[in-house]
Amino acid sequence: MNENLTNEILQQLRGGEINEYRVEKDVLNVFRLALVAQEDMKNFRGNAQHKGAVIYTYEPGWTA
């Protein structure tokens, strides 16, 4: 996974093209670096799964 792919996935989540995206443990750091660079980072919600995976969704307003 690279930054361009990560940004594309984040845009798809943001636009509602996909509802969720599962990030495996081995690429989590790359994904997270791109995520924290987003202006609307707080609208992305990560749900921890077994073995280090995280399922991300886009939920505007879920946190203050």
N, CA, C and O atoms as a DFTB+ gen file, in Angstrom:
256 C
 N C O
     1  1       0.852      -1.176       0.000
     2  2       0.000       0.000       0.000
     3  2       0.892       1.232       0.000
     4  3       1.912       1.278       0.687
     5  1       0.488       2.235      -0.788
     6  2       1.232       3.490      -0.826
     7  2       0.295       4.654      -0.514
     8  3      -0.909       4.465      -0.339
     9  1       0.854       5.845      -0.449
    10  2       0.072       7.020      -0.056
    11  2      -1.046       7.331      -1.051
    12  3      -2.140       7.730      -0.651
    13  1      -0.773       7.148      -2.348
    14  2      -1.805       7.427      -3.355
    15  2      -2.997       6.494      -3.200
    16  3      -4.143       6.938      -3.261
    17  1      -2.739       5.210      -3.002
    18  2      -3.819       4.242      -2.814
    19  2      -4.592       4.557      -1.539
    20  3      -5.821       4.489      -1.519
    21  1      -3.879       4.898      -0.492
    22  2      -4.528       5.243       0.771
    23  2      -5.437       6.457       0.607
    24  3      -6.569       6.453       1.090
    25  1      -4.953       7.487      -0.064
    26  2      -5.773       8.681      -0.287
    27  2      -7.000       8.365      -1.137
    28  3      -8.073       8.923      -0.910
    29  1      -6.847       7.479      -2.107
    30  2      -7.980       7.058      -2.936
    31  2      -9.028       6.336      -2.084
    32  3     -10.226       6.584      -2.225
    33  1      -8.577       5.454      -1.210
    34  2      -9.488       4.722      -0.322
    35  2     -10.205       5.689       0.614
    36  3     -11.415       5.575       0.814
    37  1      -9.474       6.633       1.186
    38  2     -10.084       7.618       2.081
    39  2     -11.126       8.452       1.339
    40  3     -12.181       8.765       1.892
    41  1     -10.833       8.812       0.092
    42  2     -11.794       9.576      -0.704
    43  2     -13.045       8.745      -1.006
    44  3     -14.156       9.275      -1.006
    45  1     -12.868       7.450      -1.262
    46  2     -14.015       6.568      -1.505
    47  2     -14.874       6.436      -0.252
    48  3     -16.101       6.425      -0.344
    49  1     -14.252       6.337       0.902
    50  2     -15.003       6.304       2.162
    51  2     -15.753       7.618       2.361
    52  3     -16.931       7.624       2.717
    53  1     -15.072       8.704       2.132
    54  2     -15.644      10.039       2.305
    55  2     -16.834      10.255       1.363
    56  3     -17.843      10.842       1.754
    57  1     -16.710       9.784       0.138
    58  2     -17.748       9.979      -0.865
    59  2     -18.872       8.961      -0.814
    60  3     -19.847       9.078      -1.556
    61  1     -18.749       7.960       0.053
    62  2     -19.793       6.958       0.172
    63  2     -19.734       5.859      -0.875
    64  3     -20.654       5.047      -0.969
    65  1     -18.659       5.821      -1.669
    66  2     -18.507       4.770      -2.672
    67  2     -18.310       3.407      -2.009
    68  3     -18.759       2.385      -2.528
    69  1     -17.637       3.403      -0.864
    70  2     -17.500       2.193      -0.052
    71  2     -17.913       2.540       1.376
    72  3     -17.726       3.672       1.821
    73  1     -18.472       1.573       2.088
    74  2     -18.961       1.813       3.447
    75  2     -17.886       1.629       4.501
    76  3     -17.885       2.307       5.529
    77  1     -16.965       0.699       4.235
    78  2     -15.904       0.425       5.193
    79  2     -14.697      -0.123       4.471
    80  3     -14.798      -0.604       3.342
    81  1     -13.543      -0.047       5.133
    82  2     -12.317      -0.584       4.561
    83  2     -11.504      -1.229       5.669
    84  3     -11.253      -0.618       6.708
    85  1     -11.098      -2.467       5.439
    86  2     -10.314      -3.214       6.421
    87  2      -8.827      -3.031       6.131
    88  3      -8.362      -3.293       5.022
    89  1      -8.096      -2.583       7.133
    90  2      -6.655      -2.375       7.023
    91  2      -5.972      -3.432       7.879
    92  3      -6.211      -3.518       9.084
    93  1      -5.127      -4.227       7.256
    94  2      -4.405      -5.273       7.978
    95  2      -3.220      -4.674       8.724
    96  3      -2.736      -3.594       8.386
    97  1      -2.773      -5.377       9.722
    98  2      -1.716      -4.911      10.624
    99  2      -0.434      -4.513       9.887
   100  3       0.220      -3.542      10.268
   101  1      -0.073      -5.250       8.843
   102  2       1.200      -5.002       8.165
   103  2       1.235      -3.689       7.374
   104  3       2.322      -3.209       7.049
   105  1       0.090      -3.101       7.058
   106  2       0.063      -1.830       6.325
   107  2      -0.585      -0.705       7.137
   108  3      -0.819       0.386       6.618
   109  1      -0.868      -0.975       8.387
   110  2      -1.572      -0.004       9.222
   111  2      -0.806       1.308       9.370
   112  3      -1.412       2.378       9.327
   113  1       0.505       1.246       9.541
   114  2       1.290       2.471       9.728
   115  2       1.236       3.377       8.504
   116  3       1.112       4.594       8.639
   117  1       1.329       2.795       7.311
   118  2       1.258       3.582       6.075
   119  2      -0.117       4.231       5.959
   120  3      -0.226       5.413       5.633
   121  1      -1.167       3.454       6.228
   122  2      -2.533       3.966       6.144
   123  2      -2.746       5.089       7.157
   124  3      -3.330       6.123       6.833
   125  1      -2.275       4.882       8.365
   126  2      -2.490       5.871       9.432
   127  2      -1.773       7.190       9.150
   128  3      -2.303       8.256       9.460
   129  1      -0.584       7.132       8.570
   130  2       0.137       8.363       8.228
   131  2      -0.668       9.224       7.256
   132  3      -0.718      10.446       7.398
   133  1      -1.292       8.588       6.275
   134  2      -2.127       9.330       5.327
   135  2      -3.403       9.816       6.006
   136  3      -3.887      10.911       5.717
   137  1      -3.942       9.008       6.900
   138  2      -5.180       9.373       7.592
   139  2      -4.999      10.618       8.459
   140  3      -5.832      11.524       8.416
   141  1      -3.934      10.674       9.234
   142  2      -3.743      11.817      10.137
   143  2      -3.440      13.109       9.380
   144  3      -3.526      14.192       9.959
   145  1      -3.089      13.014       8.105
   146  2      -2.839      14.200       7.288
   147  2      -4.133      14.798       6.733
   148  3      -4.108      15.880       6.146
   149  1      -5.255      14.114       6.910
   150  2      -6.543      14.586       6.392
   151  2      -7.119      15.659       7.306
   152  3      -7.037      15.551       8.529
   153  1      -7.706      16.704       6.703
   154  2      -8.325      17.769       7.494
   155  2      -9.521      17.261       8.292
   156  3      -9.801      17.754       9.384
   157  1     -10.217      16.279       7.745
   158  2     -11.406      15.728       8.406
   159  2     -11.110      14.385       9.080
   160  3     -11.969      13.506       9.146
   161  1      -9.894      14.247       9.571
   162  2      -9.448      12.997      10.186
   163  2     -10.414      12.493      11.255
   164  3     -10.634      11.288      11.370
   165  1     -10.988      13.397      12.033
   166  2     -11.857      12.987      13.141
   167  2     -13.174      12.375      12.672
   168  3     -13.902      11.787      13.472
   169  1     -13.484      12.508      11.390
   170  2     -14.704      11.904      10.860
   171  2     -14.509      10.436      10.487
   172  3     -15.480       9.727      10.222
   173  1     -13.264       9.982      10.466
   174  2     -12.974       8.576      10.188
   175  2     -12.953       7.824      11.505
   176  3     -12.351       8.267      12.483
   177  1     -13.610       6.693      11.514
   178  2     -13.702       5.895      12.740
   179  2     -13.033       4.546      12.502
   180  3     -13.333       3.852      11.531
   181  1     -12.125       4.189      13.400
   182  2     -11.443       2.906      13.316
   183  2     -11.959       1.950      14.369
   184  3     -12.059       2.304      15.544
   185  1     -12.286       0.747      13.953
   186  2     -12.795      -0.276      14.856
   187  2     -11.783      -1.424      14.872
   188  3     -11.629      -2.133      13.877
   189  1     -11.098      -1.603      15.999
   190  2     -10.053      -2.621      16.114
   191  2     -10.639      -4.024      16.003
   192  3     -11.702      -4.321      16.549
   193  1      -9.919      -4.871      15.284
   194  2     -10.311      -6.256      15.074
   195  2      -9.228      -7.176      15.643
   196  3      -8.200      -6.714      16.139
   197  1      -9.473      -8.454      15.564
   198  2      -8.490      -9.436      16.018
   199  2      -7.246      -9.392      15.140
   200  3      -7.326      -9.067      13.955
   201  1      -6.120      -9.714      15.715
   202  2      -4.825      -9.825      15.043
   203  2      -4.338      -8.508      14.448
   204  3      -3.590      -8.514      13.470
   205  1      -4.750      -7.378      15.026
   206  2      -4.202      -6.085      14.645
   207  2      -4.857      -5.373      13.484
   208  3      -4.424      -4.276      13.129
   209  1      -5.869      -5.938      12.882
   210  2      -6.557      -5.270      11.775
   211  2      -7.489      -4.190      12.326
   212  3      -7.904      -4.239      13.484
   213  1      -7.806      -3.219      11.477
   214  2      -8.729      -2.143      11.845
   215  2      -9.691      -1.930      10.683
   216  3      -9.272      -1.867       9.527
   217  1     -10.981      -1.819      10.994
   218  2     -11.982      -1.498       9.976
   219  2     -12.317      -0.019      10.121
   220  3     -12.762       0.430      11.178
   221  1     -12.094       0.736       9.037
   222  2     -12.358       2.171       9.034
   223  2     -13.670       2.474       8.331
   224  3     -13.997       1.877       7.305
   225  1     -14.418       3.415       8.902
   226  2     -15.639       3.935       8.301
   227  2     -15.568       5.457       8.346
   228  3     -14.765       6.032       9.081
   229  1     -16.410       6.093       7.558
   230  2     -16.486       7.556       7.563
   231  2     -17.816       7.942       8.166
   232  3     -18.873       7.657       7.603
   233  1     -17.760       8.601       9.333
   234  2     -18.966       8.959      10.078
   235  2     -18.854      10.407      10.561
   236  3     -18.452      10.653      11.697
   237  1     -19.209      11.362       9.701
   238  2     -19.117      12.770      10.104
   239  2     -19.922      13.048      11.365
   240  3     -21.074      12.631      11.488
   241  1     -19.307      13.748      12.286
   242  2     -19.985      14.146      13.510
   243  2     -20.043      13.098      14.605
   244  3     -20.702      13.323      15.620
   245  1     -19.382      11.964      14.440
   246  2     -19.448      10.924      15.474
   247  2     -18.669      11.311      16.723
   248  3     -18.896      10.751      17.796
   249  1     -17.750      12.267      16.590
   250  2     -16.978      12.729      17.737
   251  2     -16.953      14.256      17.746
   252  3     -17.130      14.903      16.714
   253  1     -16.737      14.799      18.901
   254  2     -16.739      16.271      19.011
   255  2     -15.428      16.859      18.559
   256  3     -15.256      18.078      18.584
